[in-house]
Amino acid sequence: MHTNQRWTDAENHEFRRLFNKYPRDFMLIAERMNKSYNQVRSHYYNIQKRERDIKTNQNIVELKKSINIDKLRQLSIATEPEHQLIVFDLIY
């Protein structure tokens, strides 16, 4: 039974090495790492999600830097309530 849910740095390194060698062959990677198919597949998709979230956050930061805050505050007063939440989030 595979009970350890935390992946060590060594396991992460080994996963990336095996994934580069056998892209998306989760069954083979699982066998080589003594992990279950579901653990390996979930680990891959968790990495993908983290990388997407980081990129999204970086894009939001860049967008915030490029926005004229005074203009945005004026817009937030004149827009519909559901749009104000988006504008509010961008301001702060």
Distance bins in CASP14 RR format, pairs under 12 A and 6 or more apart:
PFRMAT RR
TARGET T0000
AUTHOR 0000-0000-0000
RMODE 2
METHOD distances of the structure
MODEL  1
1 34 0 0 0 0 0 1 0 0 0 0 0
1 35 0 0 0 0 0 1 0 0 0 0 0
1 36 0 0 0 0 1 0 0 0 0 0 0
1 39 0 0 0 0 0 1 0 0 0 0 0
2 11 0 0 0 0 0 1 0 0 0 0 0
2 30 0 0 0 0 1 0 0 0 0 0 0
2 33 0 0 0 0 1 0 0 0 0 0 0
2 34 1 0 0 1 0 0 0 0 0 0 0
2 35 1 0 1 0 0 0 0 0 0 0 0
2 36 1 0 1 0 0 0 0 0 0 0 0
2 37 0 0 0 0 1 0 0 0 0 0 0
2 38 0 0 0 0 1 0 0 0 0 0 0
2 39 1 0 1 0 0 0 0 0 0 0 0
2 40 0 0 0 0 1 0 0 0 0 0 0
2 42 0 0 0 0 0 1 0 0 0 0 0
2 43 0 0 0 0 0 1 0 0 0 0 0
3 34 0 0 0 0 0 1 0 0 0 0 0
3 35 0 0 0 0 0 1 0 0 0 0 0
3 36 0 0 0 0 0 1 0 0 0 0 0
3 39 0 0 0 0 0 1 0 0 0 0 0
4 11 0 0 0 0 1 0 0 0 0 0 0
4 33 0 0 0 0 0 1 0 0 0 0 0
4 34 0 0 0 0 1 0 0 0 0 0 0
4 35 0 0 0 0 1 0 0 0 0 0 0
4 36 0 0 0 0 0 1 0 0 0 0 0
4 39 0 0 0 0 1 0 0 0 0 0 0
4 43 0 0 0 0 0 1 0 0 0 0 0
5 11 0 0 0 0 0 1 0 0 0 0 0
5 35 0 0 0 0 0 1 0 0 0 0 0
5 36 0 0 0 0 0 1 0 0 0 0 0
5 38 0 0 0 0 0 1 0 0 0 0 0
5 39 1 0 0 1 0 0 0 0 0 0 0
5 42 0 0 0 0 1 0 0 0 0 0 0
5 43 0 0 0 0 1 0 0 0 0 0 0
5 46 0 0 0 0 0 1 0 0 0 0 0
6 12 0 0 0 0 0 1 0 0 0 0 0
6 35 0 0 0 0 0 1 0 0 0 0 0
6 39 0 0 0 0 0 1 0 0 0 0 0
6 43 0 0 0 0 0 1 0 0 0 0 0
7 13 0 0 0 0 1 0 0 0 0 0 0
7 14 0 0 0 0 1 0 0 0 0 0 0
7 15 1 0 0 1 0 0 0 0 0 0 0
7 16 0 0 0 0 0 1 0 0 0 0 0
7 33 0 0 0 0 1 0 0 0 0 0 0
7 35 0 0 0 0 1 0 0 0 0 0 0
7 39 0 0 0 0 1 0 0 0 0 0 0
7 40 0 0 0 0 1 0 0 0 0 0 0
7 42 0 0 0 0 0 1 0 0 0 0 0
7 43 1 0 0 1 0 0 0 0 0 0 0
7 44 0 0 0 0 0 1 0 0 0 0 0
7 46 0 0 0 0 1 0 0 0 0 0 0
7 47 0 0 0 0 1 0 0 0 0 0 0
8 14 0 0 0 0 1 0 0 0 0 0 0
8 15 0 0 0 0 0 1 0 0 0 0 0
8 33 0 0 0 0 0 1 0 0 0 0 0
8 35 0 0 0 0 0 1 0 0 0 0 0
8 43 0 0 0 0 0 1 0 0 0 0 0
9 15 0 0 0 0 0 1 0 0 0 0 0
9 16 0 0 0 0 0 1 0 0 0 0 0
10 16 0 0 0 0 0 1 0 0 0 0 0
10 17 0 0 0 0 0 1 0 0 0 0 0
10 33 0 0 0 0 0 1 0 0 0 0 0
11 17 0 0 0 0 0 1 0 0 0 0 0
11 18 0 0 0 0 0 1 0 0 0 0 0
11 19 0 0 0 0 0 1 0 0 0 0 0
11 29 0 0 0 0 0 1 0 0 0 0 0
11 30 0 0 0 0 0 1 0 0 0 0 0
11 32 0 0 0 0 0 1 0 0 0 0 0
11 33 1 0 0 1 0 0 0 0 0 0 0
11 34 0 0 0 0 1 0 0 0 0 0 0
11 35 1 0 0 1 0 0 0 0 0 0 0
11 39 0 0 0 0 1 0 0 0 0 0 0
11 40 0 0 0 0 0 1 0 0 0 0 0
11 43 0 0 0 0 1 0 0 0 0 0 0
12 18 0 0 0 0 0 1 0 0 0 0 0
12 19 0 0 0 0 0 1 0 0 0 0 0
12 33 0 0 0 0 0 1 0 0 0 0 0
12 35 0 0 0 0 0 1 0 0 0 0 0
12 40 0 0 0 0 0 1 0 0 0 0 0
12 43 0 0 0 0 1 0 0 0 0 0 0
12 44 0 0 0 0 0 1 0 0 0 0 0
12 46 0 0 0 0 0 1 0 0 0 0 0
12 47 0 0 0 0 1 0 0 0 0 0 0
12 50 0 0 0 0 0 1 0 0 0 0 0
13 19 0 0 0 0 0 1 0 0 0 0 0
13 20 0 0 0 0 0 1 0 0 0 0 0
13 33 0 0 0 0 0 1 0 0 0 0 0
14 20 0 0 0 0 0 1 0 0 0 0 0
14 21 0 0 0 0 0 1 0 0 0 0 0
14 29 0 0 0 0 1 0 0 0 0 0 0
14 30 0 0 0 0 0 1 0 0 0 0 0
14 32 1 0 0 1 0 0 0 0 0 0 0
14 33 1 0 0 1 0 0 0 0 0 0 0
14 34 0 0 0 0 0 1 0 0 0 0 0
14 35 0 0 0 0 1 0 0 0 0 0 0
14 40 0 0 0 0 0 1 0 0 0 0 0
14 43 0 0 0 0 0 1 0 0 0 0 0
15 21 0 0 0 0 0 1 0 0 0 0 0
15 22 0 0 0 0 0 1 0 0 0 0 0
15 26 0 0 0 0 0 1 0 0 0 0 0
15 28 0 0 0 0 0 1 0 0 0 0 0
15 29 1 0 0 1 0 0 0 0 0 0 0
15 30 0 0 0 0 1 0 0 0 0 0 0
15 32 0 0 0 0 1 0 0 0 0 0 0
15 33 1 0 0 1 0 0 0 0 0 0 0
15 34 0 0 0 0 0 1 0 0 0 0 0
15 35 0 0 0 0 1 0 0 0 0 0 0
15 39 0 0 0 0 1 0 0 0 0 0 0
15 40 1 0 0 1 0 0 0 0 0 0 0
15 41 0 0 0 0 0 1 0 0 0 0 0
15 42 0 0 0 0 0 1 0 0 0 0 0
15 43 1 0 0 1 0 0 0 0 0 0 0
15 44 1 0 0 1 0 0 0 0 0 0 0
15 46 0 0 0 0 0 1 0 0 0 0 0
15 47 0 0 0 0 1 0 0 0 0 0 0
16 22 0 0 0 0 0 1 0 0 0 0 0
16 23 0 0 0 0 0 1 0 0 0 0 0
16 29 0 0 0 0 0 1 0 0 0 0 0
16 33 0 0 0 0 0 1 0 0 0 0 0
16 40 0 0 0 0 0 1 0 0 0 0 0
16 43 0 0 0 0 0 1 0 0 0 0 0
16 44 0 0 0 0 0 1 0 0 0 0 0
16 47 0 0 0 0 1 0 0 0 0 0 0
17 23 0 0 0 0 0 1 0 0 0 0 0
17 29 0 0 0 0 1 0 0 0 0 0 0
17 32 0 0 0 0 1 0 0 0 0 0 0
17 33 0 0 0 0 0 1 0 0 0 0 0
18 24 0 0 0 0 0 1 0 0 0 0 0
18 25 0 0 0 0 1 0 0 0 0 0 0
18 26 0 0 0 0 1 0 0 0 0 0 0
18 27 0 0 0 0 0 1 0 0 0 0 0
18 28 1 0 0 1 0 0 0 0 0 0 0
18 29 1 0 1 0 0 0 0 0 0 0 0
18 30 0 0 0 0 1 0 0 0 0 0 0
18 31 0 0 0 0 1 0 0 0 0 0 0
18 32 1 0 1 0 0 0 0 0 0 0 0
18 33 1 0 0 1 0 0 0 0 0 0 0
18 34 0 0 0 0 0 1 0 0 0 0 0
18 35 0 0 0 0 0 1 0 0 0 0 0
18 40 0 0 0 0 1 0 0 0 0 0 0
18 43 0 0 0 0 0 1 0 0 0 0 0
18 44 0 0 0 0 0 1 0 0 0 0 0
19 25 0 0 0 0 1 0 0 0 0 0 0
19 26 0 0 0 0 1 0 0 0 0 0 0
19 28 0 0 0 0 0 1 0 0 0 0 0
19 29 1 0 0 1 0 0 0 0 0 0 0
19 30 0 0 0 0 0 1 0 0 0 0 0
19 32 0 0 0 0 0 1 0 0 0 0 0
19 33 0 0 0 0 0 1 0 0 0 0 0
19 40 0 0 0 0 1 0 0 0 0 0 0
19 41 0 0 0 0 0 1 0 0 0 0 0
19 43 0 0 0 0 1 0 0 0 0 0 0
19 44 1 0 0 1 0 0 0 0 0 0 0
19 47 0 0 0 0 1 0 0 0 0 0 0
19 48 0 0 0 0 0 1 0 0 0 0 0
20 29 0 0 0 0 0 1 0 0 0 0 0
21 28 0 0 0 0 1 0 0 0 0 0 0
21 29 0 0 0 0 1 0 0 0 0 0 0
21 32 0 0 0 0 1 0 0 0 0 0 0
22 28 1 0 1 0 0 0 0 0 0 0 0
22 29 1 0 1 0 0 0 0 0 0 0 0
22 30 0 0 0 0 0 1 0 0 0 0 0
22 31 0 0 0 0 0 1 0 0 0 0 0
22 32 0 0 0 0 1 0 0 0 0 0 0
22 33 0 0 0 0 0 1 0 0 0 0 0
22 40 0 0 0 0 0 1 0 0 0 0 0
22 44 0 0 0 0 0 1 0 0 0 0 0
23 29 0 0 0 0 1 0 0 0 0 0 0
23 44 0 0 0 0 1 0 0 0 0 0 0
24 30 0 0 0 0 0 1 0 0 0 0 0
24 37 0 0 0 0 0 1 0 0 0 0 0
24 40 0 0 0 0 0 1 0 0 0 0 0
24 41 0 0 0 0 1 0 0 0 0 0 0
24 44 1 0 0 1 0 0 0 0 0 0 0
24 45 0 0 0 0 0 1 0 0 0 0 0
24 48 0 0 0 0 0 1 0 0 0 0 0
25 31 0 0 0 0 1 0 0 0 0 0 0
25 32 0 0 0 0 1 0 0 0 0 0 0
25 33 0 0 0 0 0 1 0 0 0 0 0
25 37 0 0 0 0 0 1 0 0 0 0 0
25 40 0 0 0 0 1 0 0 0 0 0 0
25 41 0 0 0 0 0 1 0 0 0 0 0
25 44 0 0 0 0 0 1 0 0 0 0 0
26 32 0 0 0 0 0 1 0 0 0 0 0
26 33 0 0 0 0 0 1 0 0 0 0 0
26 35 0 0 0 0 1 0 0 0 0 0 0
26 36 0 0 0 0 1 0 0 0 0 0 0
26 37 1 0 1 0 0 0 0 0 0 0 0
26 38 0 0 0 0 1 0 0 0 0 0 0
26 39 0 0 0 0 1 0 0 0 0 0 0
26 40 1 0 1 0 0 0 0 0 0 0 0
26 41 1 0 1 0 0 0 0 0 0 0 0
26 42 0 0 0 0 1 0 0 0 0 0 0
26 43 0 0 0 0 1 0 0 0 0 0 0
26 44 1 0 0 1 0 0 0 0 0 0 0
26 45 0 0 0 0 0 1 0 0 0 0 0
27 33 0 0 0 0 0 1 0 0 0 0 0
27 35 0 0 0 0 0 1 0 0 0 0 0
27 36 0 0 0 0 1 0 0 0 0 0 0
27 37 1 0 1 0 0 0 0 0 0 0 0
27 38 0 0 0 0 0 1 0 0 0 0 0
27 39 0 0 0 0 0 1 0 0 0 0 0
27 40 0 0 0 0 1 0 0 0 0 0 0
27 41 0 0 0 0 1 0 0 0 0 0 0
28 35 0 0 0 0 0 1 0 0 0 0 0
28 37 0 0 0 0 1 0 0 0 0 0 0
28 40 0 0 0 0 1 0 0 0 0 0 0
28 41 0 0 0 0 0 1 0 0 0 0 0
29 35 1 0 0 1 0 0 0 0 0 0 0
29 36 0 0 0 0 0 1 0 0 0 0 0
29 37 0 0 0 0 1 0 0 0 0 0 0
29 38 0 0 0 0 0 1 0 0 0 0 0
29 39 0 0 0 0 1 0 0 0 0 0 0
29 40 1 0 1 0 0 0 0 0 0 0 0
29 41 0 0 0 0 1 0 0 0 0 0 0
29 43 0 0 0 0 1 0 0 0 0 0 0
29 44 0 0 0 0 1 0 0 0 0 0 0
30 36 1 0 1 0 0 0 0 0 0 0 0
30 37 1 0 1 0 0 0 0 0 0 0 0
30 38 0 0 0 0 1 0 0 0 0 0 0
30 39 1 0 0 1 0 0 0 0 0 0 0
30 40 1 0 1 0 0 0 0 0 0 0 0
30 41 0 0 0 0 1 0 0 0 0 0 0
30 42 0 0 0 0 0 1 0 0 0 0 0
30 43 0 0 0 0 1 0 0 0 0 0 0
30 44 0 0 0 0 0 1 0 0 0 0 0
31 37 0 0 0 0 1 0 0 0 0 0 0
31 39 0 0 0 0 0 1 0 0 0 0 0
31 40 0 0 0 0 1 0 0 0 0 0 0
32 40 0 0 0 0 1 0 0 0 0 0 0
33 39 0 0 0 0 1 0 0 0 0 0 0
33 40 1 0 0 1 0 0 0 0 0 0 0
33 43 0 0 0 0 1 0 0 0 0 0 0
33 44 0 0 0 0 0 1 0 0 0 0 0
34 40 0 0 0 0 0 1 0 0 0 0 0
35 41 0 0 0 0 1 0 0 0 0 0 0
35 42 0 0 0 0 1 0 0 0 0 0 0
35 43 1 0 0 1 0 0 0 0 0 0 0
35 44 0 0 0 0 0 1 0 0 0 0 0
36 42 0 0 0 0 1 0 0 0 0 0 0
36 43 0 0 0 0 0 1 0 0 0 0 0
37 43 0 0 0 0 0 1 0 0 0 0 0
37 44 0 0 0 0 0 1 0 0 0 0 0
38 44 0 0 0 0 0 1 0 0 0 0 0
38 45 0 0 0 0 0 1 0 0 0 0 0
38 46 0 0 0 0 0 1 0 0 0 0 0
39 45 0 0 0 0 0 1 0 0 0 0 0
39 46 0 0 0 0 0 1 0 0 0 0 0
40 46 0 0 0 0 0 1 0 0 0 0 0
40 47 0 0 0 0 0 1 0 0 0 0 0
41 47 0 0 0 0 0 1 0 0 0 0 0
41 48 0 0 0 0 0 1 0 0 0 0 0
42 48 0 0 0 0 0 1 0 0 0 0 0
42 49 0 0 0 0 0 1 0 0 0 0 0
43 49 0 0 0 0 0 1 0 0 0 0 0
43 50 0 0 0 0 0 1 0 0 0 0 0
44 50 0 0 0 0 0 1 0 0 0 0 0
44 51 0 0 0 0 0 1 0 0 0 0 0
45 51 0 0 0 0 0 1 0 0 0 0 0
45 52 0 0 0 0 0 1 0 0 0 0 0
46 52 0 0 0 0 0 1 0 0 0 0 0
46 53 0 0 0 0 0 1 0 0 0 0 0
47 53 0 0 0 0 0 1 0 0 0 0 0
47 54 0 0 0 0 0 1 0 0 0 0 0
48 54 0 0 0 0 0 1 0 0 0 0 0
48 55 0 0 0 0 0 1 0 0 0 0 0
49 55 0 0 0 0 0 1 0 0 0 0 0
49 56 0 0 0 0 0 1 0 0 0 0 0
50 56 0 0 0 0 0 1 0 0 0 0 0
50 57 0 0 0 0 0 1 0 0 0 0 0
51 57 0 0 0 0 0 1 0 0 0 0 0
51 58 0 0 0 0 0 1 0 0 0 0 0
52 58 0 0 0 0 0 1 0 0 0 0 0
52 59 0 0 0 0 0 1 0 0 0 0 0
53 59 0 0 0 0 0 1 0 0 0 0 0
53 60 0 0 0 0 0 1 0 0 0 0 0
54 60 0 0 0 0 0 1 0 0 0 0 0
54 61 0 0 0 0 0 1 0 0 0 0 0
55 61 0 0 0 0 0 1 0 0 0 0 0
55 62 0 0 0 0 0 1 0 0 0 0 0
56 62 0 0 0 0 0 1 0 0 0 0 0
56 63 0 0 0 0 0 1 0 0 0 0 0
57 63 0 0 0 0 0 1 0 0 0 0 0
57 64 0 0 0 0 0 1 0 0 0 0 0
58 64 0 0 0 0 0 1 0 0 0 0 0
58 65 0 0 0 0 0 1 0 0 0 0 0
59 65 0 0 0 0 0 1 0 0 0 0 0
59 66 0 0 0 0 0 1 0 0 0 0 0
59 90 0 0 0 0 0 1 0 0 0 0 0
60 66 0 0 0 0 0 1 0 0 0 0 0
60 67 0 0 0 0 0 1 0 0 0 0 0
60 86 0 0 0 0 0 1 0 0 0 0 0
60 89 0 0 0 0 1 0 0 0 0 0 0
60 90 1 0 0 1 0 0 0 0 0 0 0
60 91 0 0 0 0 0 1 0 0 0 0 0
60 92 0 0 0 0 0 1 0 0 0 0 0
61 67 0 0 0 0 0 1 0 0 0 0 0
61 90 0 0 0 0 0 1 0 0 0 0 0
62 90 0 0 0 0 0 1 0 0 0 0 0
63 69 0 0 0 0 0 1 0 0 0 0 0
63 72 0 0 0 0 0 1 0 0 0 0 0
63 86 0 0 0 0 0 1 0 0 0 0 0
63 87 0 0 0 0 0 1 0 0 0 0 0
63 89 0 0 0 0 0 1 0 0 0 0 0
63 90 1 0 0 1 0 0 0 0 0 0 0
63 91 0 0 0 0 0 1 0 0 0 0 0
64 72 0 0 0 0 1 0 0 0 0 0 0
64 87 0 0 0 0 0 1 0 0 0 0 0
64 89 0 0 0 0 1 0 0 0 0 0 0
64 90 1 0 0 1 0 0 0 0 0 0 0
64 91 0 0 0 0 1 0 0 0 0 0 0
64 92 0 0 0 0 1 0 0 0 0 0 0
65 90 0 0 0 0 0 1 0 0 0 0 0
66 72 0 0 0 0 0 1 0 0 0 0 0
66 90 0 0 0 0 0 1 0 0 0 0 0
67 73 0 0 0 0 0 1 0 0 0 0 0
67 75 0 0 0 0 0 1 0 0 0 0 0
67 76 0 0 0 0 0 1 0 0 0 0 0
67 86 0 0 0 0 0 1 0 0 0 0 0
67 87 0 0 0 0 1 0 0 0 0 0 0
67 89 0 0 0 0 0 1 0 0 0 0 0
67 90 1 0 0 1 0 0 0 0 0 0 0
67 91 0 0 0 0 1 0 0 0 0 0 0
67 92 0 0 0 0 0 1 0 0 0 0 0
68 74 0 0 0 0 1 0 0 0 0 0 0
68 75 0 0 0 0 1 0 0 0 0 0 0
68 90 0 0 0 0 0 1 0 0 0 0 0
68 91 0 0 0 0 0 1 0 0 0 0 0
69 75 0 0 0 0 0 1 0 0 0 0 0
69 76 0 0 0 0 0 1 0 0 0 0 0
69 87 0 0 0 0 0 1 0 0 0 0 0
69 88 0 0 0 0 0 1 0 0 0 0 0
69 90 0 0 0 0 1 0 0 0 0 0 0
69 91 1 0 1 0 0 0 0 0 0 0 0
69 92 0 0 0 0 1 0 0 0 0 0 0
70 76 0 0 0 0 0 1 0 0 0 0 0
70 77 0 0 0 0 0 1 0 0 0 0 0
70 91 0 0 0 0 1 0 0 0 0 0 0
71 77 0 0 0 0 0 1 0 0 0 0 0
71 78 0 0 0 0 0 1 0 0 0 0 0
71 87 0 0 0 0 0 1 0 0 0 0 0
71 90 0 0 0 0 0 1 0 0 0 0 0
71 91 0 0 0 0 0 1 0 0 0 0 0
72 78 0 0 0 0 0 1 0 0 0 0 0
72 79 0 0 0 0 0 1 0 0 0 0 0
72 83 0 0 0 0 0 1 0 0 0 0 0
72 84 0 0 0 0 0 1 0 0 0 0 0
72 86 0 0 0 0 0 1 0 0 0 0 0
72 87 1 0 1 0 0 0 0 0 0 0 0
72 88 0 0 0 0 1 0 0 0 0 0 0
72 89 0 0 0 0 0 1 0 0 0 0 0
72 90 1 0 0 1 0 0 0 0 0 0 0
72 91 1 0 1 0 0 0 0 0 0 0 0
72 92 0 0 0 0 0 1 0 0 0 0 0
73 79 0 0 0 0 0 1 0 0 0 0 0
73 84 0 0 0 0 0 1 0 0 0 0 0
73 87 0 0 0 0 1 0 0 0 0 0 0
73 88 0 0 0 0 1 0 0 0 0 0 0
73 90 0 0 0 0 0 1 0 0 0 0 0
73 91 1 0 0 1 0 0 0 0 0 0 0
73 92 0 0 0 0 0 1 0 0 0 0 0
74 87 0 0 0 0 1 0 0 0 0 0 0
74 91 0 0 0 0 0 1 0 0 0 0 0
75 83 0 0 0 0 1 0 0 0 0 0 0
75 84 0 0 0 0 1 0 0 0 0 0 0
75 86 0 0 0 0 0 1 0 0 0 0 0
75 87 1 0 0 1 0 0 0 0 0 0 0
75 88 0 0 0 0 0 1 0 0 0 0 0
75 90 0 0 0 0 1 0 0 0 0 0 0
75 91 0 0 0 0 1 0 0 0 0 0 0
76 82 0 0 0 0 0 1 0 0 0 0 0
76 83 1 0 0 1 0 0 0 0 0 0 0
76 84 1 0 1 0 0 0 0 0 0 0 0
76 85 0 0 0 0 1 0 0 0 0 0 0
76 86 0 0 0 0 1 0 0 0 0 0 0
76 87 1 0 1 0 0 0 0 0 0 0 0
76 88 1 0 0 1 0 0 0 0 0 0 0
76 89 0 0 0 0 0 1 0 0 0 0 0
76 90 0 0 0 0 1 0 0 0 0 0 0
76 91 1 0 0 1 0 0 0 0 0 0 0
76 92 0 0 0 0 0 1 0 0 0 0 0
77 83 0 0 0 0 0 1 0 0 0 0 0
77 84 0 0 0 0 1 0 0 0 0 0 0
77 87 0 0 0 0 1 0 0 0 0 0 0
77 88 0 0 0 0 0 1 0 0 0 0 0
77 91 0 0 0 0 0 1 0 0 0 0 0
78 84 0 0 0 0 1 0 0 0 0 0 0
78 87 0 0 0 0 0 1 0 0 0 0 0
79 85 0 0 0 0 1 0 0 0 0 0 0
79 86 0 0 0 0 1 0 0 0 0 0 0
79 87 1 0 0 1 0 0 0 0 0 0 0
79 88 0 0 0 0 0 1 0 0 0 0 0
80 86 0 0 0 0 0 1 0 0 0 0 0
80 87 0 0 0 0 0 1 0 0 0 0 0
81 87 0 0 0 0 0 1 0 0 0 0 0
81 88 0 0 0 0 0 1 0 0 0 0 0
82 88 0 0 0 0 0 1 0 0 0 0 0
83 89 0 0 0 0 0 1 0 0 0 0 0
83 90 0 0 0 0 0 1 0 0 0 0 0
84 90 0 0 0 0 0 1 0 0 0 0 0
84 91 0 0 0 0 0 1 0 0 0 0 0
85 91 0 0 0 0 0 1 0 0 0 0 0
85 92 0 0 0 0 0 1 0 0 0 0 0
86 92 0 0 0 0 0 1 0 0 0 0 0
END
